[in-house]
């Protein structure tokens, strides 16, 4: 046999590959891999048809992985992927000693199959890949069992969920396709005139500063008690839903019935709470409520309102909604009341519990490639800065939230990609309580007049932004009768 001729026996002898611990060869189907590579090279449109079903990491043989990687990259660039173009790249990489690439590429021609057969061979390659992934996870589980901590169940469930979701290309990948995607995104943004690239909340200054709310990122929406964190969350969720962006809400504060009531109220702009006794809905209001209820019923939104939720429970529920319902934004209301996992409850103080919950939210955003918006409560430092002793000298700027005002822990700042604070000076005034009695009527009237000037005023401010400017503010109005935040500049916000 000539040196350049294909020698199947010698090739298979060189490519036996790693064995599992039980000394059995790892699952593989070399001929199926050759058939898939050869057929895709012969019929390049197959990449577009099946690229969501199979990736380079599904191939056991290193050369087959390289062939598939190069071929898919060439097709993505609009270039032909054939023996000559692929062979040129592989020759430069010199992937196989003592065996020339042109000889192997010629041999692949014998494995070409028609479109009616190719799906069966893709399934064979995928099956072997899944079996190898299961073995890898099983080995990791066995090694972990001797040293694992109390989070072992969550770690195991994460790996199992990853396998179940079919996302088994989660190892090292070549960055070429990602660079191509980045290039296309930049061009698309330029064609569109730039602006936010993430999901838009409807608050223009906030969206511009953050570039929109982005996938794989963790954002915190923070406020003092009674300032309307949940109302702002639902106002933002509503804007996402109007753009047909699926959302999930994990609420430890509100039951699903209250979430539904509030959403119908803020969408219809009809107050259904605190109505005078005996006051009935008008026919126009009933008709509007009917239309809004039908609209909200078709929105892609999901809720988990269990009174007790741990980080592990939230992550498991989130994986399910992402995999089954395609959820892209997850809200958590709110991080300081997320409970510790069962094994840690006796040991965790409040600070440690919140730190674990915050880290879990950041991990969840990255692992599931979703935008996570978690609510968090501020401490009472804004009130301390407001100087209740001399309320006439009070300036709204003194009590604006700052990054150091997070309750419980600074871990939130470390985990967050962005922190947005709600500021309502009216709340600060109410909490100041400068008068124990109404003995000084004139002064009390002056205070009430000052308080009334702040009613309905609100502000969203960016306290932390890892991808752009901070200290950005968006003037808002809080419509307390329907529990809704709107940007002040867009009074006719839909």
C-alpha positions in Angstrom: 0.0 0.0 0.0 1.3 3.5 -0.9 2.0 5.8 2.1 -0.7 8.2 1.0 -3.4 5.5 0.6 -6.1 5.2 3.3 -5.3 2.3 5.7 -8.4 1.6 7.7 -6.7 -0.9 10.0 -3.8 1.5 10.8 -6.3 4.4 11.2 -8.5 2.6 13.6 -5.5 1.4 15.5 -4.3 4.9 16.0 -7.7 6.3 16.9 -9.0 3.9 19.6 -9.4 6.8 22.0 -9.8 7.0 25.7 -11.4 4.1 27.6 -13.8 4.3 30.4 -12.7 3.3 33.9 -14.2 -0.2 33.4 -11.7 -0.6 30.5 -14.4 -0.7 27.9 -14.0 1.6 24.9 -16.1 4.8 25.1 -19.3 4.7 23.0 -18.6 5.7 19.4 -19.7 4.9 15.9 -16.8 5.8 13.5 -18.6 4.9 10.3 -21.7 6.9 11.2 -19.4 9.9 11.9 -17.7 9.4 8.5 -21.1 9.2 6.8 -22.3 12.4 8.4 -19.1 14.3 7.6 -19.0 13.1 4.0 -22.7 13.7 3.4 -22.6 17.2 4.8 -19.5 18.1 2.7 -21.3 16.7 -0.4 -24.5 18.6 0.3 -23.7 21.8 2.2 -27.4 22.9 2.7 -27.6 20.0 5.2 -25.7 22.3 7.7 -28.7 24.7 7.8 -31.2 21.8 8.1 -29.4 19.9 10.9 -27.0 22.3 12.7 -29.4 22.6 15.6 -29.4 18.8 15.9 -25.7 18.0 15.8 -22.5 19.9 16.6 -18.7 19.3 16.4 -18.6 18.1 20.0 -20.9 15.2 19.1 -18.1 13.5 17.2 -15.7 11.2 19.1 -12.9 11.3 16.6 -10.8 14.4 16.9 -10.3 14.6 13.1 -14.1 14.3 12.5 -14.6 17.2 15.0 -12.1 19.3 13.1 -13.6 18.5 9.7 -17.1 19.3 10.9 -15.9 22.6 12.6 -14.1 23.8 9.6 -16.9 22.8 7.2 -19.6 24.5 9.3 -17.5 27.7 9.6 -17.0 27.8 5.8 -20.7 27.4 5.2 -21.5 30.1 7.7 -19.2 32.5 5.8 -21.0 31.7 2.6 -18.1 29.7 1.2 -18.2 26.2 -0.2 -17.2 23.4 2.1 -15.6 20.7 0.0 -12.6 18.4 0.1 -10.2 21.0 -1.3 -11.3 23.9 1.0 -11.5 21.8 4.1 -8.3 19.9 3.3 -6.4 23.1 3.0 -7.3 24.2 6.5 -6.7 20.7 8.0 -3.3 20.4 6.3 -2.2 23.6 8.0 -3.3 22.2 11.4 -1.5 18.8 10.7 -4.0 16.8 12.8 -2.8 13.3 12.0 0.8 12.2 12.0 1.9 9.7 9.4 -1.4 10.0 7.4 -2.1 12.7 4.9 -5.3 14.6 5.0 -6.0 14.5 1.2 -5.9 10.7 1.4 -8.5 10.7 4.2 -10.7 13.3 2.6 -10.7 11.2 -0.6 -11.7 8.1 1.4 -14.6 10.0 2.9 -16.2 10.2 -0.5 -17.1 6.5 -0.2 -19.3 7.2 2.8 -21.6 9.8 1.1 -25.3 8.9 1.6 -28.5 10.6 0.4 -30.8 12.9 2.3 -33.3 10.2 3.0 -30.7 8.2 5.0 -28.7 10.9 6.7 -31.0 11.5 9.7 -30.6 7.9 10.9 -26.8 8.3 10.9 -27.1 11.7 12.7 -29.1 9.9 15.4 -26.4 7.3 15.8 -23.7 9.9 16.2 -25.9 11.7 18.7 -26.7 8.5 20.7 -23.0 7.7 21.1 -22.4 11.3 22.1 -25.1 11.2 24.8 -23.7 7.9 26.1 -20.3 9.4 26.5 -21.8 12.4 28.2 -23.7 10.1 30.6 -20.5 8.3 31.4 -18.6 11.5 32.0 -21.3 12.8 34.4 -21.4 9.4 36.2 -17.7 9.5 36.7 -17.9 13.1 38.0 -20.8 12.0 40.3 -18.8 9.1 41.7 -15.7 11.3 42.4 -17.9 14.1 43.9 -19.6 11.7 46.3 -16.5 11.5 48.6 -16.0 15.3 49.0 -19.3 17.0 48.1 -20.9 19.6 50.3 -24.5 20.2 51.2 -25.2 21.6 47.7 -24.5 18.2 46.1 -28.1 17.6 45.1 -28.4 20.9 43.4 -25.1 20.3 41.5 -26.2 16.9 40.4 -29.6 18.1 39.3 -28.0 20.8 37.3 -25.9 18.3 35.4 -28.8 16.0 34.8 -31.0 18.9 33.7 -28.3 19.9 31.2 -28.3 16.4 29.7 -32.1 16.2 29.7 -32.3 19.5 27.8 -30.1 18.2 25.1 -27.5 21.0 25.7 -24.6 18.7 25.6 -22.2 21.0 23.7 -21.4 22.7 27.0 -17.7 22.1 26.9 -14.9 24.0 25.2 -15.8 25.3 21.8 -13.9 27.2 19.1 -14.6 30.9 19.3 -14.7 31.4 15.5 -18.6 31.1 15.3 -19.0 33.5 18.2 -16.8 36.0 16.5 -18.9 35.7 13.4 -22.1 36.2 15.5 -20.6 39.3 17.1 -19.6 40.7 13.7 -23.2 40.2 12.4 -24.7 41.7 15.6 -22.5 44.8 15.2 -23.5 45.3 11.6 -27.2 44.7 12.5 -27.0 47.3 15.3 -25.4 49.7 12.9 -28.1 49.2 10.3 -30.7 49.8 13.0 -29.1 52.9 14.2 -27.8 51.3 17.4 -29.8 51.7 20.6 -30.6 49.0 23.1 -29.7 45.4 22.1 -31.4 43.8 25.1 -35.0 43.7 26.1 -36.5 47.1 26.5 -38.3 47.9 29.8 -40.1 51.0 28.5 -38.0 53.4 30.6 -35.9 55.1 27.9 -33.0 56.4 30.0 -32.6 53.1 31.8 -32.7 51.1 28.6 -30.2 53.4 26.9 -27.7 53.2 29.9 -27.9 49.4 30.2 -28.3 48.7 26.5 -31.5 46.9 27.4 -31.9 44.0 29.8 -29.6 41.3 28.4 -29.6 37.5 28.6 -27.1 35.8 30.9 -27.1 38.9 33.1 -28.4 39.5 36.6 -30.1 42.8 37.4 -31.4 44.0 40.8 -34.4 46.2 41.2 -34.1 47.8 44.6 -36.1 50.1 46.8 -37.0 50.9 50.4 -40.0 49.2 52.0 -43.4 50.4 50.6 -41.7 52.1 47.6 -43.3 49.8 45.1 -40.8 47.1 44.1 -43.5 44.6 43.1 -45.4 47.3 41.2 -42.3 48.3 39.3 -41.5 44.6 38.6 -45.0 44.1 37.1 -44.8 47.3 35.1 -41.5 46.1 33.5 -42.9 42.6 33.0 -45.9 44.1 31.2 -43.6 45.9 28.8 -41.7 42.7 28.0 -45.0 40.8 27.5 -46.3 43.4 25.1 -43.2 42.6 23.1 -44.0 38.9 23.2 -41.0 38.1 25.5 -41.9 35.1 27.7 -41.4 35.8 31.4 -41.6 33.8 34.6 -42.2 35.2 38.1 -41.0 33.6 41.3 -42.9 35.5 43.9 -42.5 35.0 47.7 -44.4 38.2 48.3 -47.6 37.8 46.3 -49.9 34.9 45.4 -50.7 34.3 41.8 -54.2 35.8 42.4 -52.7 39.1 43.5 -50.3 39.1 40.5 -53.3 38.6 38.2 -55.4 41.3 39.9 -52.5 43.8 39.7 -51.7 43.0 36.1 -55.3 43.4 34.9 -55.5 46.7 36.9 -52.4 48.3 35.6 -53.1 47.1 32.0 -56.7 48.3 32.0 -55.9 51.4 34.0 -59.0 50.7 36.1 -58.6 50.7 39.9 -60.2 47.6 41.4 -59.1 48.3 44.9 -60.1 50.9 47.5 -63.2 51.8 45.5 -65.9 53.6 47.5 -68.4 51.2 49.1 -71.2 50.3 46.8 -69.5 51.8 43.7 -69.9 49.5 40.7 -68.0 49.2 37.5 -69.4 51.1 34.5 -70.4 49.2 31.3 -67.3 50.8 29.6 -65.1 49.6 32.4 -66.5 46.1 32.2 -65.9 46.0 28.5 -62.4 47.2 28.9 -61.7 44.6 31.6 -63.0 41.9 29.4 -60.7 42.9 26.5 -57.7 43.2 28.9 -58.4 39.8 30.5 -58.5 38.2 27.1 -55.2 39.9 26.2 -53.4 38.9 29.4 -54.7 35.4 29.1 -52.7 34.9 25.8 -49.5 36.4 27.2 -46.5 34.0 27.6 -46.1 34.5 31.4 -45.8 32.0 34.2 -45.7 32.2 38.0 -44.5 30.2 41.0 -45.9 31.6 44.2 -44.9 29.0 46.7 -44.5 30.5 50.1 -41.1 28.8 50.7 -38.6 28.9 47.9 -34.9 28.0 48.1 -32.2 28.8 45.5 -32.2 25.1 44.3 -36.1 25.1 44.0 -35.9 28.4 41.9 -33.2 27.0 39.7 -35.0 23.8 39.0 -38.3 25.6 38.3 -36.5 28.0 36.1 -34.8 25.3 34.0 -38.2 23.7 33.4 -39.9 27.0 32.3 -36.9 27.8 30.0 -36.9 24.3 28.4 -40.6 23.8 28.1 -42.0 27.3 27.7 -39.0 29.2 26.2 -38.9 31.8 29.0 -36.3 34.5 28.5 -36.7 36.7 31.5 -37.0 35.5 35.1 -38.2 37.7 38.0 -37.5 36.8 41.6 -39.5 38.7 44.3 -37.4 39.1 46.4 -33.9 37.9 47.2 -33.7 38.7 50.9 -36.6 36.3 51.7 -35.3 33.4 49.6 -34.8 30.6 52.1 -31.7 28.5 52.7 -31.6 25.0 51.3 -32.7 22.5 53.8 -29.2 21.2 54.8 -28.0 24.8 55.5 -30.9 26.3 57.5 -29.5 25.7 60.9 -26.1 27.2 60.1 -27.0 30.2 57.9 -27.5 33.6 59.3 -29.4 36.2 57.3 -26.3 37.6 55.6 -25.1 34.2 54.5 -28.5 33.1 53.3 -28.8 36.2 51.1 -25.3 35.8 49.8 -26.1 32.3 48.7 -29.3 33.3 47.1 -27.6 36.1 45.2 -24.8 33.9 43.9 -27.5 31.4 42.8 -29.3 34.0 40.8 -26.1 35.0 39.0 -25.3 31.4 38.2 -28.8 30.8 37.0 -28.7 33.7 34.6 -25.5 32.4 33.0 -26.3 28.7 33.0 -29.8 29.1 31.5 -28.8 32.1 29.2 -31.7 34.2 30.5 -32.1 37.6 31.9 -32.7 37.5 35.7 -34.2 40.5 37.4 -34.2 40.0 41.2 -35.9 42.4 43.6 -34.0 43.5 46.7 -34.8 45.8 49.7 -32.7 48.7 50.8 -31.8 49.5 54.4 -32.9 52.6 56.2 -29.8 54.7 55.5 -31.7 57.0 53.1 -34.0 58.0 56.0 -31.0 58.7 58.2 -29.6 61.0 55.6 -33.0 62.8 55.2 -32.7 64.6 58.6 -36.2 64.3 60.1 -35.2 66.8 62.8 -35.4 69.7 60.4 -37.7 68.7 57.6 -37.7 72.2 56.0 -34.0 71.7 55.1 -34.8 68.3 53.6 -33.8 68.0 50.0 -34.9 65.0 47.9 -31.3 64.5 46.8 -30.1 63.7 50.3 -32.3 60.5 50.5 -31.7 59.1 47.1 -30.6 55.4 47.2 -26.9 54.7 47.0 -24.9 51.5 46.2 -24.0 51.1 49.9 -27.7 51.0 51.0 -28.3 47.3 50.2 -29.8 45.4 53.1 -28.0 42.4 54.6 -25.0 42.2 52.4 -22.7 43.8 49.8 -22.7 40.5 47.9 -25.5 41.8 45.8 -23.2 44.5 44.3 -20.6 41.8 43.5 -23.0 39.5 41.7 -25.1 42.1 39.8 -24.5 43.2 36.3 -26.8 46.2 36.9 -28.6 47.7 39.9 -31.6 49.9 39.4 -33.1 51.8 42.4 -36.6 53.1 42.8 -36.8 56.4 44.6 -40.1 58.0 45.8 -39.5 61.1 47.9 -43.1 60.8 49.1 -42.2 57.6 51.0 -39.2 59.3 52.7 -41.5 62.2 53.8 -44.1 59.8 55.2 -41.4 57.8 57.1 -39.8 60.9 58.6 -42.9 61.5 60.9 -41.6 64.9 62.3 -44.8 65.4 64.3 -46.1 63.2 67.1 -49.2 65.4 67.6 -51.0 68.0 65.7 -50.2 70.7 68.3 -48.7 73.0 65.8 -51.4 73.2 63.2 -49.6 75.7 61.0 -46.4 73.7 60.8 -48.3 70.5 60.2 -50.2 72.1 57.3 -46.9 73.3 55.8 -45.5 69.7 56.1 -48.6 68.2 54.4 -48.4 70.8 51.6 -44.7 69.9 51.1 -45.6 66.2 51.1 -48.4 66.7 48.5 -45.9 68.2 46.1 -44.1 64.9 45.9 -47.1 62.7 45.4 -46.9 60.5 42.4 -43.3 61.5 41.7 -40.8 58.6 41.2 -37.4 58.0 39.8 -35.5 55.1 38.5 -31.7 55.4 38.8 -28.8 53.2 37.7 -26.6 52.7 40.7 -24.4 50.0 39.1 -23.8 49.2 35.4 -21.0 46.9 34.3 -21.5 47.6 30.6 -22.1 51.3 30.5 -22.7 54.6 32.5 -24.1 54.7 36.1 -25.8 57.6 37.8 -28.4 57.7 35.1 -31.9 58.7 36.1 -35.3 58.3 34.6 -38.1 60.5 35.9 -41.3 58.5 36.4 -44.8 58.8 37.8 -46.2 56.3 40.1 -50.0 55.9 39.6 -50.9 54.5 43.0 -54.5 53.9 42.1 -53.5 51.2 39.5 -50.0 50.4 41.0 -48.2 51.2 37.8 -44.9 53.0 37.0 -44.7 55.0 33.7 -41.8 57.1 32.3 -42.7 60.8 32.8 -41.7 61.7 29.2 -44.0 59.2 27.7 -47.4 60.1 29.2 -49.2 58.0 26.6 -47.1 55.0 27.2 -49.1 51.9 25.8 
